[in-house]
Amino acid sequence: MHAGIQISSFRPLMTDLPGLERVLAFMRRIGCEYTQLQWIDRRIRPRDVACALDRYGIKALGVQDKARAVFDDPAYYLELCRATNAGDLCVSGAGETGTDALLKELDSIRAASGNTSLTFSFHPTGGDFEEALDSVMRQSGELRLTLDVCQAHDAGRSVRDIIRRYAGRIEMVHFKDRAADGALCPVGNGVIDFEEAALACSEAGVGTLLAEQETWNDAFCDVGLGFKYTRKLAAKYI
């Protein structure tokens, strides 16, 4: 198992190319080699994102965004996948579209992509854990799952059970933590049991654990701490 960082953690810092390069330089400095792309300002061209990733030796495993954003401009997201050699396009939030529309849109994008090696995945959020998660995954046998441990925890679902149920269809899992007061905090500093989650990921053959923290006091300090802890677990349960 690898450890990486979900780059959406740095959204406010990635409003231009120098900001993105500052983030990538930090990630490389702390030993991070893997990421999933999300919420990089779209004024930064995909080819410039790709050049920056190459410059700092960081591999994009996939591209993620909210379902409505992807469906409104699929050409942009397919180009970002192509330019960065990201192998997966992930959409989050079935509540924005409904299950049937989500699956129909994904089928349309898959057909338009012309890329038979590109995989597609679903990232459940909020109310998706009540019905949409199992419905979406049941109706589309090809679709993969990108799981957020914190989202599952908030929904009262067992992370271990979800990972075991969809073993073989999960390549990336987001490790995001929540403090007792409800605020997001560095992974390993909150109330979520990541030891159990990491063990379940190992048993299910998950490839990458991505540290994530979208709100923080200091992005580099807090996300860096979370990545250090996530990397320790990835090495422990390899």
C-alpha beads as a LAMMPS data file, in Angstrom:
LAMMPS data file: protein, C-alpha beads

238 atoms
237 bonds

1 atom types
1 bond types

-500.0 500.0 xlo xhi
-500.0 500.0 ylo yhi
-500.0 500.0 zlo zhi

Masses

1 110.0

Atoms # bond

1 1 1 0.000 0.000 0.000
2 1 1 1.137 3.512 -0.825
3 1 1 0.402 6.715 1.080
4 1 1 -0.372 9.988 -0.642
5 1 1 -2.239 13.264 -0.208
6 1 1 -5.627 14.238 -1.628
7 1 1 -4.583 17.557 -3.153
8 1 1 -8.003 19.137 -2.527
9 1 1 -6.688 19.695 1.005
10 1 1 -4.790 22.703 -0.383
11 1 1 -7.622 24.284 -2.392
12 1 1 -7.147 27.911 -1.208
13 1 1 -3.452 27.743 -2.131
14 1 1 -3.972 26.483 -5.709
15 1 1 -5.471 29.543 -7.368
16 1 1 -2.597 29.951 -9.817
17 1 1 0.347 27.961 -11.156
18 1 1 2.927 29.306 -8.647
19 1 1 0.576 28.330 -5.828
20 1 1 0.162 24.828 -7.228
21 1 1 3.925 24.469 -7.583
22 1 1 4.399 25.581 -3.970
23 1 1 1.991 22.828 -2.878
24 1 1 3.711 20.196 -5.009
25 1 1 7.140 21.250 -3.781
26 1 1 5.954 20.806 -0.197
27 1 1 4.427 17.419 -0.941
28 1 1 7.629 16.193 -2.535
29 1 1 9.738 17.571 0.309
30 1 1 7.860 15.460 2.856
31 1 1 8.153 12.348 0.693
32 1 1 4.700 12.302 -0.928
33 1 1 4.739 10.761 -4.410
34 1 1 1.020 10.115 -5.030
35 1 1 -2.068 12.287 -5.227
36 1 1 -5.608 12.526 -6.495
37 1 1 -6.401 15.768 -8.307
38 1 1 -9.334 17.863 -7.146
39 1 1 -10.160 21.554 -6.880
40 1 1 -7.085 22.884 -8.636
41 1 1 -8.205 26.223 -10.088
42 1 1 -9.450 25.530 -13.603
43 1 1 -7.679 28.595 -14.948
44 1 1 -4.510 26.472 -14.656
45 1 1 -4.386 24.510 -17.906
46 1 1 -4.274 20.706 -17.682
47 1 1 -0.958 20.602 -19.550
48 1 1 0.538 23.026 -17.012
49 1 1 -0.758 20.851 -14.159
50 1 1 0.882 17.866 -15.862
51 1 1 4.212 19.681 -16.277
52 1 1 4.181 20.731 -12.620
53 1 1 3.501 17.161 -11.475
54 1 1 6.375 15.902 -13.617
55 1 1 8.684 18.622 -12.314
56 1 1 8.178 17.512 -8.723
57 1 1 7.969 13.792 -9.394
58 1 1 4.387 13.312 -8.186
59 1 1 2.004 10.860 -9.827
60 1 1 -1.681 11.655 -10.249
61 1 1 -3.663 8.480 -9.607
62 1 1 -6.981 10.024 -10.531
63 1 1 -9.136 13.118 -10.925
64 1 1 -12.171 13.824 -8.725
65 1 1 -14.914 16.421 -8.522
66 1 1 -18.575 16.781 -7.698
67 1 1 -20.903 14.970 -10.066
68 1 1 -22.553 18.110 -11.414
69 1 1 -19.187 19.777 -12.120
70 1 1 -17.938 16.745 -14.073
71 1 1 -21.175 16.308 -16.014
72 1 1 -21.364 19.998 -16.946
73 1 1 -17.865 19.974 -18.490
74 1 1 -16.682 16.411 -19.124
75 1 1 -14.182 17.541 -21.780
76 1 1 -12.143 19.412 -19.158
77 1 1 -11.982 16.466 -16.775
78 1 1 -11.140 13.986 -19.519
79 1 1 -8.367 16.303 -20.721
80 1 1 -7.001 16.621 -17.173
81 1 1 -6.956 12.816 -16.902
82 1 1 -5.242 12.504 -20.284
83 1 1 -2.643 15.228 -19.711
84 1 1 -1.636 13.959 -16.263
85 1 1 -1.924 10.221 -17.046
86 1 1 -4.441 9.923 -14.216
87 1 1 -6.064 6.518 -14.525
88 1 1 -9.407 7.180 -12.835
89 1 1 -12.184 9.767 -13.048
90 1 1 -14.200 9.992 -9.830
91 1 1 -17.527 11.739 -9.226
92 1 1 -18.928 12.532 -5.779
93 1 1 -22.440 13.116 -4.562
94 1 1 -25.304 11.172 -6.153
95 1 1 -27.668 13.545 -4.386
96 1 1 -26.927 16.205 -7.003
97 1 1 -28.247 14.108 -9.858
98 1 1 -30.006 11.006 -8.596
99 1 1 -28.700 7.471 -9.055
100 1 1 -30.131 6.809 -12.529
101 1 1 -28.883 10.106 -13.975
102 1 1 -25.455 9.618 -12.412
103 1 1 -25.009 6.209 -14.018
104 1 1 -26.341 7.430 -17.371
105 1 1 -23.965 10.407 -17.409
106 1 1 -21.004 8.212 -16.494
107 1 1 -21.837 5.787 -19.312
108 1 1 -21.964 8.718 -21.732
109 1 1 -18.584 10.064 -20.599
110 1 1 -17.053 6.587 -20.769
111 1 1 -18.226 6.206 -24.351
112 1 1 -17.006 9.683 -25.307
113 1 1 -13.588 9.251 -23.738
114 1 1 -12.373 6.640 -26.203
115 1 1 -9.960 5.545 -23.463
116 1 1 -10.578 1.939 -22.579
117 1 1 -7.970 2.003 -19.792
118 1 1 -9.626 4.895 -17.898
119 1 1 -11.641 3.706 -14.911
120 1 1 -14.534 5.515 -13.261
121 1 1 -15.342 5.645 -9.567
122 1 1 -18.008 6.909 -7.185
123 1 1 -17.236 8.891 -4.032
124 1 1 -20.267 8.819 -1.714
125 1 1 -20.927 11.824 0.512
126 1 1 -23.530 12.664 3.141
127 1 1 -26.875 11.048 2.447
128 1 1 -25.384 8.804 -0.261
129 1 1 -24.507 6.295 2.448
130 1 1 -28.185 5.646 3.221
131 1 1 -29.192 4.171 -0.152
132 1 1 -27.207 5.554 -3.099
133 1 1 -23.896 3.860 -2.312
134 1 1 -25.183 0.308 -2.500
135 1 1 -27.610 1.101 -5.314
136 1 1 -24.973 2.728 -7.522
137 1 1 -22.408 -0.011 -6.930
138 1 1 -24.969 -2.762 -7.508
139 1 1 -26.259 -1.323 -10.784
140 1 1 -22.817 -0.689 -12.287
141 1 1 -20.475 -3.621 -11.916
142 1 1 -17.631 -1.731 -13.622
143 1 1 -17.745 1.282 -11.327
144 1 1 -15.116 1.555 -8.611
145 1 1 -15.490 3.065 -5.163
146 1 1 -13.401 5.877 -3.697
147 1 1 -14.215 5.856 0.003
148 1 1 -13.803 8.710 2.483
149 1 1 -13.372 7.227 5.964
150 1 1 -14.632 10.414 7.639
151 1 1 -17.755 10.625 5.459
152 1 1 -18.589 7.013 6.288
153 1 1 -17.970 7.656 9.993
154 1 1 -20.256 10.719 9.932
155 1 1 -22.984 8.646 8.268
156 1 1 -22.725 5.971 10.949
157 1 1 -21.542 3.303 8.524
158 1 1 -18.865 0.733 9.311
159 1 1 -15.755 1.527 7.283
160 1 1 -14.536 -2.042 7.701
161 1 1 -17.799 -3.494 6.384
162 1 1 -17.896 -1.189 3.351
163 1 1 -14.301 -1.969 2.430
164 1 1 -14.857 -5.704 2.800
165 1 1 -18.080 -5.584 0.799
166 1 1 -16.449 -3.827 -2.136
167 1 1 -13.024 -5.453 -1.982
168 1 1 -11.531 -5.569 -5.447
169 1 1 -13.372 -2.402 -6.500
170 1 1 -11.508 0.062 -4.246
171 1 1 -8.139 1.472 -5.242
172 1 1 -8.020 4.671 -3.173
173 1 1 -9.327 5.463 0.312
174 1 1 -9.335 8.972 1.801
175 1 1 -8.082 9.165 5.380
176 1 1 -9.691 12.236 6.927
177 1 1 -10.170 12.751 10.673
178 1 1 -12.541 14.626 12.933
179 1 1 -11.900 15.970 16.430
180 1 1 -14.323 15.397 19.309
181 1 1 -15.764 18.899 18.757
182 1 1 -16.563 18.061 15.126
183 1 1 -13.772 20.045 13.478
184 1 1 -11.500 18.416 10.921
185 1 1 -8.042 17.686 12.305
186 1 1 -4.803 16.002 11.193
187 1 1 -5.286 12.299 10.496
188 1 1 -4.591 10.309 13.652
189 1 1 -5.427 13.166 16.014
190 1 1 -9.197 12.701 16.155
191 1 1 -11.855 10.168 17.029
192 1 1 -11.727 7.850 13.996
193 1 1 -10.117 4.400 14.234
194 1 1 -7.626 4.394 11.358
195 1 1 -5.851 1.277 12.551
196 1 1 -8.992 -0.732 11.798
197 1 1 -9.478 1.087 8.487
198 1 1 -5.880 0.474 7.387
199 1 1 -6.121 -3.213 8.247
200 1 1 -9.344 -3.528 6.253
201 1 1 -7.699 -1.727 3.317
202 1 1 -4.756 -4.116 3.430
203 1 1 -7.011 -7.165 3.481
204 1 1 -9.039 -5.779 0.545
205 1 1 -5.985 -5.011 -1.584
206 1 1 -6.457 -1.230 -1.583
207 1 1 -3.517 0.408 -3.356
208 1 1 -3.334 3.891 -1.851
209 1 1 -4.310 5.706 1.338
210 1 1 -4.708 9.452 0.789
211 1 1 -4.407 11.835 3.740
212 1 1 -6.937 14.651 3.489
213 1 1 -7.888 17.725 5.509
214 1 1 -9.900 20.477 3.833
215 1 1 -9.883 22.955 6.740
216 1 1 -6.873 23.604 8.955
217 1 1 -4.913 26.134 10.993
218 1 1 -1.811 25.717 8.825
219 1 1 -2.159 23.615 5.675
220 1 1 1.443 22.462 5.423
221 1 1 1.756 21.639 9.117
222 1 1 -1.629 19.933 9.557
223 1 1 -1.747 18.002 6.278
224 1 1 1.909 17.112 6.709
225 1 1 1.153 15.561 10.112
226 1 1 -1.750 13.637 8.633
227 1 1 0.372 12.333 5.773
228 1 1 3.106 11.208 8.170
229 1 1 0.581 9.190 10.176
230 1 1 -1.076 7.784 7.042
231 1 1 2.276 6.727 5.608
232 1 1 3.108 4.964 8.883
233 1 1 -0.109 2.939 8.663
234 1 1 0.435 2.149 4.982
235 1 1 3.862 0.763 5.829
236 1 1 2.537 -1.175 8.828
237 1 1 -0.209 -2.929 6.891
238 1 1 1.509 -3.331 3.537

Bonds

1 1 1 2
2 1 2 3
3 1 3 4
4 1 4 5
5 1 5 6
6 1 6 7
7 1 7 8
8 1 8 9
9 1 9 10
10 1 10 11
11 1 11 12
12 1 12 13
13 1 13 14
14 1 14 15
15 1 15 16
16 1 16 17
17 1 17 18
18 1 18 19
19 1 19 20
20 1 20 21
21 1 21 22
22 1 22 23
23 1 23 24
24 1 24 25
25 1 25 26
26 1 26 27
27 1 27 28
28 1 28 29
29 1 29 30
30 1 30 31
31 1 31 32
32 1 32 33
33 1 33 34
34 1 34 35
35 1 35 36
36 1 36 37
37 1 37 38
38 1 38 39
39 1 39 40
40 1 40 41
41 1 41 42
42 1 42 43
43 1 43 44
44 1 44 45
45 1 45 46
46 1 46 47
47 1 47 48
48 1 48 49
49 1 49 50
50 1 50 51
51 1 51 52
52 1 52 53
53 1 53 54
54 1 54 55
55 1 55 56
56 1 56 57
57 1 57 58
58 1 58 59
59 1 59 60
60 1 60 61
61 1 61 62
62 1 62 63
63 1 63 64
64 1 64 65
65 1 65 66
66 1 66 67
67 1 67 68
68 1 68 69
69 1 69 70
70 1 70 71
71 1 71 72
72 1 72 73
73 1 73 74
74 1 74 75
75 1 75 76
76 1 76 77
77 1 77 78
78 1 78 79
79 1 79 80
80 1 80 81
81 1 81 82
82 1 82 83
83 1 83 84
84 1 84 85
85 1 85 86
86 1 86 87
87 1 87 88
88 1 88 89
89 1 89 90
90 1 90 91
91 1 91 92
92 1 92 93
93 1 93 94
94 1 94 95
95 1 95 96
96 1 96 97
97 1 97 98
98 1 98 99
99 1 99 100
100 1 100 101
101 1 101 102
102 1 102 103
103 1 103 104
104 1 104 105
105 1 105 106
106 1 106 107
107 1 107 108
108 1 108 109
109 1 109 110
110 1 110 111
111 1 111 112
112 1 112 113
113 1 113 114
114 1 114 115
115 1 115 116
116 1 116 117
117 1 117 118
118 1 118 119
119 1 119 120
120 1 120 121
121 1 121 122
122 1 122 123
123 1 123 124
124 1 124 125
125 1 125 126
126 1 126 127
127 1 127 128
128 1 128 129
129 1 129 130
130 1 130 131
131 1 131 132
132 1 132 133
133 1 133 134
134 1 134 135
135 1 135 136
136 1 136 137
137 1 137 138
138 1 138 139
139 1 139 140
140 1 140 141
141 1 141 142
142 1 142 143
143 1 143 144
144 1 144 145
145 1 145 146
146 1 146 147
147 1 147 148
148 1 148 149
149 1 149 150
150 1 150 151
151 1 151 152
152 1 152 153
153 1 153 154
154 1 154 155
155 1 155 156
156 1 156 157
157 1 157 158
158 1 158 159
159 1 159 160
160 1 160 161
161 1 161 162
162 1 162 163
163 1 163 164
164 1 164 165
165 1 165 166
166 1 166 167
167 1 167 168
168 1 168 169
169 1 169 170
170 1 170 171
171 1 171 172
172 1 172 173
173 1 173 174
174 1 174 175
175 1 175 176
176 1 176 177
177 1 177 178
178 1 178 179
179 1 179 180
180 1 180 181
181 1 181 182
182 1 182 183
183 1 183 184
184 1 184 185
185 1 185 186
186 1 186 187
187 1 187 188
188 1 188 189
189 1 189 190
190 1 190 191
191 1 191 192
192 1 192 193
193 1 193 194
194 1 194 195
195 1 195 196
196 1 196 197
197 1 197 198
198 1 198 199
199 1 199 200
200 1 200 201
201 1 201 202
202 1 202 203
203 1 203 204
204 1 204 205
205 1 205 206
206 1 206 207
207 1 207 208
208 1 208 209
209 1 209 210
210 1 210 211
211 1 211 212
212 1 212 213
213 1 213 214
214 1 214 215
215 1 215 216
216 1 216 217
217 1 217 218
218 1 218 219
219 1 219 220
220 1 220 221
221 1 221 222
222 1 222 223
223 1 223 224
224 1 224 225
225 1 225 226
226 1 226 227
227 1 227 228
228 1 228 229
229 1 229 230
230 1 230 231
231 1 231 232
232 1 232 233
233 1 233 234
234 1 234 235
235 1 235 236
236 1 236 237
237 1 237 238
